[in-house]
């Protein structure tokens, strides 16, 4: 996130939510967005479903799934056409605007309306609302990124924000809402295959030498793969072993048949977990880890805020800290690694990552930061952290406009599979239900699979609300319960992926974004049939 949660919900005159059902997927943030709207902030919702906040929106663009690039290009086209682009910001702080202008010239409201399945007048209203105020913030989530063109969608939203001059200032920015509590922290620590901690790129001269000196070992220069690329590598025999920690890909990755085939193709699978998950059932070795409540450390949340996690309960007998397990393995594989506390590990992070240079457990435990944490970049122990990014200058100097063309999703409906399936989350369950699925009270709210269908499609198929149905794609078949309403558009359906009795990921397609390798969870072709009683 370029900005901060409180900044968006207190300073933004307009909040534009693109592909984020923030009230259900991020309820604390969602409650604050609702509060901002009740206090007078204007709201634009760009989402294929009629989510709760859509009823509070000034404009709801109920666009066709997979058309985010066309939408963003259409908004940018209108900013330019209506004289709402920030010409001074563009001239002083950006480059390649003429190329952007050339590309978006083709994305007229009429063309975008046809691509996205929306009303051209609604698009114009949204562009005027976003472009005419001083402070407007973009929020987006998996509804933008989980597409084969997810990276292009994010870049196109960034183009829009720069064209409007709404970045590098309070109440503005381009703000991804992270799907889990430490996704940001994992990326910060170098979880991307071409990065060292702090997004220090393999391609940067001297970076390997820096980390070799810090770690006292010669490093492999070969770049690794993204997690989603490992499963095809396992099936082909290129990958022989896998170590999975705190992840349940059998339940959460697309095309479950393919994931299982990949795990069964391995010579050796280690799973480090709290429970026997669906993935752990395929493991050769299971290492019992501990939960967040049983250990010390930090989480870095969606707004780059580094927050202390403090041990609340004693670990269950027989379990061990994740770090102690990993240090044991490092030593047994020949790397001499002394045992470190969580505080010592954070000190090492601060020594190699400039973004975290001013962060320590001691500082986070102090009265000044105990309740607030610190937002990176925090470049020294005198630095107070950074509430919003790109003030005055971008990291690369000038902000680069990178125009993207709209490309349709990989798998579209046809006569055999005439409906689009989208997937997502519900409020009362969390991801693979590893913990929430074991909580009785939550289960009473809802613990079974369902599929949302439009009234028109349901009537045509003879399906009533509550009927049991079969849902199938080119990859699998599941059974579920129909929920019939106008929440989705005709031709579109939606399912949560939490529930194992009818998990949507048996159906989804492992089509990957060309850059980030994120799967296209949000669009695949299915058919729905009523089951005989």
C-alpha positions in Angstrom: 0.0 0.0 0.0 1.3 3.4 -0.9 -0.8 5.0 1.9 -2.2 3.9 5.3 -5.6 2.5 6.4 -6.4 5.5 8.6 -5.2 7.9 5.9 -7.6 6.4 3.4 -10.6 6.3 5.8 -10.1 9.8 7.2 -8.5 11.9 4.4 -9.8 10.5 1.1 -12.8 12.4 -0.4 -13.4 9.5 -2.7 -12.6 5.8 -2.2 -12.6 3.6 -5.2 -12.7 -0.1 -4.4 -11.7 -2.4 -7.3 -12.1 -6.1 -6.9 -12.1 -6.0 -3.1 -15.0 -7.2 -0.9 -13.3 -5.6 2.0 -16.1 -6.0 4.6 -16.0 -9.8 4.3 -12.3 -10.5 3.4 -10.8 -7.8 5.7 -13.6 -6.9 8.1 -11.7 -4.5 10.4 -10.6 -2.4 7.5 -14.1 -2.8 5.9 -15.8 -1.4 9.0 -13.5 1.7 8.8 -14.4 2.1 5.1 -18.1 1.9 5.9 -17.5 4.5 8.7 -15.8 6.8 6.2 -18.7 6.6 3.8 -21.2 7.3 6.7 -19.1 10.4 7.5 -19.4 11.7 3.9 -16.7 10.1 1.8 -17.9 9.2 -1.7 -17.6 5.6 -2.8 -17.0 3.9 -6.2 -17.4 0.1 -6.2 -16.0 -1.8 -9.1 -17.0 -5.4 -8.6 -18.8 -8.1 -10.6 -21.0 -8.9 -7.5 -23.4 -6.8 -5.5 -21.4 -6.8 -2.3 -22.7 -5.1 0.8 -20.8 -1.8 0.3 -22.2 -1.5 -3.3 -25.5 -0.5 -1.7 -23.7 2.5 -0.2 -21.8 3.5 -3.4 -22.3 6.5 -5.5 -21.5 4.3 -8.5 -21.3 0.5 -8.7 -19.7 -0.7 -11.9 -20.8 -4.3 -12.0 -18.2 -5.2 -14.6 -17.6 -8.5 -16.4 -14.9 -10.6 -14.6 -11.5 -10.3 -16.2 -12.0 -6.8 -17.7 -10.1 -4.7 -15.2 -7.6 -3.4 -17.7 -10.2 -2.2 -20.0 -12.0 -0.4 -17.1 -8.8 1.3 -15.9 -7.9 2.4 -19.4 -11.4 3.7 -19.9 -11.1 5.8 -16.7 -7.8 7.2 -17.8 -9.2 8.0 -21.3 -11.9 10.0 -19.6 -9.6 11.9 -17.3 -7.7 13.0 -20.4 -10.8 13.8 -22.4 -12.6 15.7 -19.7 -9.5 17.8 -18.7 -9.2 16.0 -15.3 -5.7 14.8 -15.8 -3.1 16.5 -13.5 -0.9 18.1 -16.2 1.6 19.7 -13.8 2.1 16.3 -11.9 2.5 14.5 -15.3 5.1 17.0 -16.6 7.1 17.2 -13.4 7.0 13.7 -12.0 6.3 11.1 -14.8 7.5 9.9 -18.2 6.0 8.1 -21.2 2.7 9.9 -20.9 2.3 10.3 -24.7 2.5 6.6 -25.2 -0.2 6.1 -22.5 -2.3 8.7 -24.2 -2.0 6.9 -27.5 -3.0 3.6 -26.1 -6.0 4.7 -24.0 -7.4 6.8 -26.9 -9.0 3.6 -28.2 -10.8 2.9 -24.8 -13.8 5.1 -25.3 -16.7 4.8 -22.9 -18.8 3.0 -25.5 -16.0 0.4 -26.2 -15.3 -0.1 -22.5 -19.0 -0.5 -21.7 -19.2 -3.2 -24.4 -16.1 -5.0 -23.0 -17.0 -4.7 -19.4 -20.8 -5.1 -19.6 -21.6 -1.8 -17.9 -23.3 1.4 -18.8 -21.1 4.0 -20.4 -22.7 6.8 -18.4 -21.8 5.1 -15.2 -18.2 4.9 -16.3 -18.2 8.6 -17.1 -19.8 9.4 -13.7 -17.1 7.3 -11.9 -14.3 9.0 -13.8 -15.6 12.5 -13.0 -16.1 11.6 -9.4 -12.5 10.2 -9.0 -10.9 12.9 -11.1 -12.6 16.0 -9.8 -11.7 15.8 -6.1 -8.3 16.6 -4.6 -7.9 13.4 -2.7 -9.0 10.0 -4.0 -7.7 6.6 -3.0 -7.7 3.4 -5.0 -8.1 0.1 -3.1 -7.8 -3.3 -4.8 -7.4 -6.9 -3.9 -7.6 -10.4 -5.4 -10.3 -9.4 -7.8 -7.6 -7.5 -9.7 -4.6 -9.8 -9.1 -6.0 -13.3 -9.5 -6.2 -13.1 -13.3 -3.9 -14.2 -16.1 -3.6 -10.4 -16.7 -3.4 -9.5 -13.0 -0.1 -7.6 -13.2 -1.5 -5.6 -16.2 -4.5 -4.7 -14.0 -2.4 -3.4 -11.2 -0.1 -1.4 -13.6 -3.2 0.1 -15.3 -4.6 1.3 -11.9 -1.2 2.8 -11.2 -1.3 4.6 -14.6 -4.7 6.0 -13.6 -3.5 7.3 -10.3 -0.5 9.0 -11.8 -2.5 10.5 -14.6 -4.8 12.0 -11.9 -1.8 13.2 -9.8 -3.3 11.2 -6.9 -0.2 9.5 -5.6 2.5 10.6 -3.2 0.0 12.6 -1.1 -2.3 11.9 1.9 -5.7 10.4 1.1 -4.6 9.1 -2.3 -2.5 6.3 -3.7 -2.8 2.7 -5.0 -3.5 0.4 -2.1 -3.5 -3.4 -2.4 -5.4 -5.0 0.5 -3.3 -8.0 1.5 -5.1 -11.3 1.8 -3.4 -12.6 4.9 -1.8 -11.0 8.0 1.9 -11.4 6.9 1.8 -11.6 3.1 3.5 -8.2 3.1 6.1 -9.3 5.6 6.9 -12.5 3.6 7.5 -10.5 0.5 9.7 -8.0 2.4 11.8 -10.9 3.6 12.6 -12.0 0.0 10.0 -14.6 -0.7 9.8 -13.6 -4.3 12.3 -15.7 -6.4 14.2 -12.8 -7.8 14.6 -10.8 -4.6 16.7 -10.7 -1.5 15.1 -9.1 1.6 14.0 -5.6 1.0 13.3 -6.1 -2.7 17.0 -6.0 -3.4 17.1 -7.5 -6.9 19.4 -10.3 -8.1 20.1 -8.1 -11.1 21.5 -5.3 -9.0 25.3 -5.1 -9.2 26.9 -6.1 -5.9 23.8 -7.5 -4.2 25.0 -11.1 -4.2 28.4 -10.0 -2.7 26.5 -8.1 0.0 24.5 -11.1 1.2 27.4 -13.5 0.8 29.4 -11.3 3.2 26.5 -11.0 5.6 25.7 -14.8 5.6 29.2 -16.2 5.2 28.4 -18.5 2.3 28.6 -18.5 -1.5 25.2 -18.1 -3.0 23.6 -19.8 -6.0 23.2 -17.3 -8.8 20.3 -19.1 -10.4 16.9 -17.6 -9.9 14.2 -19.9 -8.5 10.6 -20.4 -9.4 7.3 -19.0 -8.1 5.3 -21.3 -5.9 2.7 -21.9 -8.6 5.4 -23.0 -11.0 6.6 -25.8 -8.7 3.7 -28.1 -9.3 4.2 -28.5 -13.1 7.9 -29.0 -12.3 7.0 -31.8 -9.9 4.8 -33.5 -12.5 7.6 -33.3 -15.1 10.1 -34.8 -12.7 12.3 -31.6 -12.6 11.4 -31.0 -9.0 12.1 -34.0 -6.7 11.3 -32.7 -3.2 9.2 -30.0 -1.6 9.0 -28.4 1.9 5.6 -26.8 2.6 5.2 -24.7 5.7 1.8 -23.2 6.8 0.2 -23.7 3.4 -2.5 -26.1 2.2 -2.2 -26.0 -1.7 -4.5 -29.1 -2.1 -7.2 -26.9 -0.7 -6.3 -23.4 -1.9 -4.4 -23.8 -5.3 -6.3 -24.1 -8.6 -7.0 -27.4 -10.3 -6.8 -29.7 -7.3 -6.3 -32.8 -9.4 -3.1 -31.3 -10.8 -1.8 -30.3 -7.3 -2.4 -33.8 -6.0 -0.7 -35.3 -9.0 2.3 -33.0 -8.4 2.6 -34.0 -4.8 2.4 -37.7 -5.6 5.1 -37.2 -8.2 7.6 -36.0 -5.6 10.3 -38.3 -4.2 9.9 -36.6 -0.8 7.4 -34.2 0.8 7.8 -32.4 4.1 4.9 -30.4 5.6 5.4 -28.2 8.7 2.0 -27.6 10.1 -0.3 -27.2 13.1 -2.9 -29.7 11.9 -3.2 -32.6 9.5 -4.3 -30.6 6.5 -5.4 -32.0 3.1 -1.8 -31.4 1.9 -0.3 -33.0 5.0 -2.1 -36.2 4.1 0.4 -36.6 1.2 3.6 -35.9 3.3 6.4 -38.3 4.0 7.3 -36.3 7.1 5.2 -33.9 9.2 6.9 -31.4 11.4 4.7 -30.0 14.2 5.0 -26.2 14.3 3.4 -23.6 16.6 0.7 -21.0 16.1 1.1 -17.2 16.2 -0.1 -17.3 19.9 2.8 -19.6 20.9 5.7 -17.5 19.7 7.4 -14.1 19.6 8.1 -12.1 16.4 6.5 -9.6 14.1 3.9 -9.4 11.4 4.1 -6.7 8.7 0.5 -6.0 7.6 -1.1 -4.6 4.5 -0.1 -0.9 5.2 3.6 -1.8 5.7 3.1 -1.7 9.5 5.6 -3.8 11.4 3.8 -5.0 14.6 5.0 -7.1 17.5 3.5 -10.5 18.1 4.0 -11.6 21.7 3.7 -15.1 23.1 0.3 -15.5 24.8 0.2 -19.3 25.6 2.7 -22.1 26.0 3.3 -24.3 23.1 1.7 -27.8 23.0 4.1 -30.5 24.1 6.0 -32.0 21.1 5.7 -28.9 19.0 8.6 -26.5 18.3 9.2 -23.0 17.0 9.4 -22.8 13.2 12.7 -21.1 13.5 14.2 -23.8 15.7 13.0 -26.5 13.3 14.6 -24.7 10.4 17.9 -24.0 12.2 18.1 -27.7 13.1 17.8 -28.6 9.4 20.3 -26.0 8.4 22.9 -27.4 10.8 22.2 -31.0 9.7 22.6 -30.0 6.0 26.1 -28.5 6.8 25.4 -24.8 7.4 26.6 -23.8 10.9 23.7 -21.7 12.2 23.5 -20.8 15.9 20.1 -20.6 17.5 18.7 -17.1 17.4 15.8 -15.5 19.3 13.1 -13.7 17.4 14.7 -10.4 18.5 18.1 -11.4 17.2 16.5 -12.4 13.8 14.9 -9.0 13.6 18.3 -7.4 14.3 19.8 -9.4 11.3 16.9 -8.2 9.1 17.7 -4.6 10.1 21.3 -5.1 9.2 20.6 -6.2 5.6 17.3 -4.6 4.7 17.4 -0.8 4.4 13.6 -0.6 4.8 13.8 -2.2 8.2 17.1 -0.6 9.3 15.4 1.4 12.2 13.4 -1.6 13.5 14.1 -3.8 16.5 12.0 -5.6 19.1 13.3 -3.2 21.7 12.0 -0.2 19.8 8.7 -2.0 19.0 8.3 -2.8 22.7 8.9 0.8 23.7 6.0 3.0 25.0 6.1 5.1 21.8 5.5 2.2 19.4 4.1 -0.7 21.5 0.5 0.0 20.2 1.3 1.5 16.8 4.3 -0.4 15.4 6.4 1.2 12.6 5.7 1.6 8.9 8.6 0.9 6.6 10.7 2.4 5.1 12.1 3.1 8.5 15.7 3.8 7.6 17.3 4.5 11.0 16.6 4.4 14.7 15.8 8.2 14.5 13.4 7.7 11.6 9.7 7.7 12.6 8.5 5.4 9.7 6.7 6.3 6.5 2.9 6.8 6.5 2.7 7.2 2.7 5.1 6.5 -0.2 6.5 8.5 -3.1 6.3 11.9 -1.5 8.0 14.3 -3.8 9.8 11.7 -5.8 9.3 8.1 -6.9 11.8 5.4 -6.0 13.0 5.2 -9.7 13.0 9.0 -10.1 10.2 9.7 -12.6 7.0 7.6 -12.4 6.8 5.4 -15.6 3.5 5.2 -17.4 3.3 1.6 -18.8 0.2 1.3 -20.9 -1.4 -2.2 -21.1 -3.8 -3.6 -23.7 -6.9 -5.5 -22.6 -6.6 -9.2 -23.1 -9.6 -11.6 -22.4 -9.3 -14.3 -19.8 -7.8 -17.6 -20.8 -11.0 -19.7 -20.5 -14.3 -18.1 -21.5 -17.8 -19.7 -21.5 -18.9 -21.8 -24.5 -21.8 -24.1 -25.3 -20.4 -26.9 -23.2 -19.6 -24.8 -20.2 -21.8 -21.7 -20.5 -21.2 -19.9 -17.2 -18.4 -18.0 -15.6 -17.2 -19.0 -12.2 -15.5 -16.6 -9.8 -14.2 -17.6 -6.4 -13.6 -15.7 -3.1 -14.1 -15.6 0.7 -16.9 -15.3 3.2 -16.8 -13.3 6.4 -16.9 -16.1 8.9 -14.3 -18.5 7.5 -10.6 -18.0 6.7 -8.8 -19.5 3.7 -8.4 -23.2 4.1 -10.4 -23.3 7.4 -7.3 -24.8 9.2 -8.4 -23.0 12.4 -11.8 -21.4 11.7 -13.1 -24.8 10.5 -12.3 -26.2 14.0 -14.3 -23.5 15.8 -17.8 -24.8 16.6 -19.5 -21.4 16.8 -18.2 -20.3 13.4 -19.3 -23.6 11.9 -22.9 -22.9 13.0 -22.9 -19.7 10.9 -21.9 -21.7 7.8 -19.7 -24.7 7.0 -20.9 -26.0 3.7 -20.2 -25.2 0.1 -22.6 -23.1 -2.0 -22.7 -21.4 -5.4 -24.3 -18.0 -6.1 -26.4 -18.0 -9.3 -28.3 -15.3 -11.1 -32.1 -15.7 -11.1 -32.2 -15.7 -14.9 -29.8 -18.6 -15.2 -31.4 -20.6 -12.4 -34.8 -20.2 -13.9 -33.6 -21.4 -17.3 -32.0 -24.5 -15.6 -35.0 -25.2 -13.4 -32.9 -24.6 -10.2 -34.5 -23.0 -7.1 -32.8 -21.4 -4.2 -31.5 -24.2 -1.9 -31.4 -26.9 -4.5 -28.5 -29.3 -4.6 -26.5 -28.9 -7.9 -23.5 -30.4 -9.7 -20.9 -27.9 -10.9 -18.4 -29.0 -13.4 -15.5 -27.6 -15.5 -12.9 -29.2 -17.8 -10.9 -30.1 -14.7 -13.4 -31.6 -12.2 -16.9 -31.9 -10.8 -18.2 -31.1 -7.4 -21.6 -30.9 -5.7 -22.9 -27.8 -3.9 -26.0 -25.9 -2.9 -27.5 -23.1 -5.1 -28.1 -19.7 -3.7 -30.3 -17.8 -6.3 -30.4 -14.0 -6.3 -29.3 -11.0 -8.4 -26.0 -10.8 -6.6 -24.1 -11.9 -9.7 -25.0 -10.9 -13.3 -26.6 -13.4 -15.7 -24.0 -15.8 -17.0 -21.9 -15.5 -13.9 -21.6 -17.6 -10.7 -19.5 -17.3 -7.5 -18.3 -19.8 -5.0 -16.2 -19.6 -1.8 -13.1 -21.9 -1.7 -13.2 -22.6 2.0 -15.4 -25.7 2.1 -14.0 -29.1 1.4 -17.5 -30.7 0.8 -17.5 -28.8 -2.5 -14.3 -26.9 -3.0 -14.3 -24.6 -6.0 -10.6 -25.3 -6.7 -11.4 -28.7 -8.1 -12.8 -26.6 -11.0 -10.5 -23.6 -11.3 -7.9 -23.2 -13.9 -4.1 -22.9 -13.3 -3.7 -20.3 -16.0 -0.9 -18.0 -14.6 -0.2 -14.3 -15.0 2.9 -14.0 -17.1 4.8 -11.8 -14.6 3.6 -12.6 -11.0 2.5 -16.2 -11.8 -0.7 -15.7 -9.9 -3.5 -18.1 -11.0 -6.7 -17.0 -12.7 -9.0 -17.9 -9.8 -11.6 -15.4 -10.8 -12.6 -16.7 -14.3 -13.2 -20.2 -15.5 -16.0 -21.8 -17.5 -18.5 -24.1 -15.8 -21.8 -25.7 -16.1 -24.4 -26.2 -13.4 -27.0 -29.0 -13.3 -29.7 -29.7 -10.8 -29.2 -33.0 -8.9 -32.0 -35.5 -8.8 -33.6 -35.6 -5.3 
